Amino acid sequence: HPTLAGAEARALAASALHAYTAAAILMPYEPFLAAAERWRYDIEALCTTFNVSYEQAAHRLATLRCPGAEGVRFAFIRSDPSGYVTKRLPLPRLPLPRYGNACPLWMIYTAFQAPGAIARSFGELPTGERFLFFARTVEKPPQSVSFPRRLLSIMLACQAEDAGRVVYGDGIDRTDARAILPVGTTCRLCPRATCRHRQEAPLLL
């Protein structure tokens, strides 16, 4: 493809295609979509059904976008404990940061406070768009026994109107304004001047 001008870009694209092919073999589209709908997008249930890891199942959910046979549309983002984003699949009205940190109120960071547990909430962007966010940490093998645990956080997000189809929205009253977190995308692009979690001044006021 002409946009893949360099050898590094082509290598990254090939790696992504190899990963997608492997996921399609382990989790064939139609059976996986049927199971996802049956289990209401419960990632743990899908892991057991298809004998895959949490990250593999979560990433596969974010790729169920075949025209005429779409699942719930999810954004997917993966971060290390420093906040550095290492993988991303955005949604049209939920831009994900390409480099650096996302909004510190996103569940992707809350998940690090309780490794292995699901962190979830509804969030509202400054535009008024509402999303269901849910995240969980996964653990990768450390470089050696002398290194600390290597945790990554995996977060999925869907539009609030799709939350009834997703088990992670159960028990959260999204009609109660007190249950909705006022979130942004990144501090530099967020106009919420009074946010106590702000780390940087906004670029535009």
PyMOL commands that set and color helices and strands:
alter all, ss='L'
color gray80, all
select helices_A, chain A and resi 7-26+29-38+43-50+54-61+107-113+160-165+167-169+177-179+187-189
alter helices_A, ss='H'
color red, helices_A
select strands_A, chain A and resi 65-66+69-70+75-79+85-89+119-124+130-140+150-159+180-182
alter strands_A, ss='S'
color yellow, strands_A
deselect
rebuild
show_as cartoon
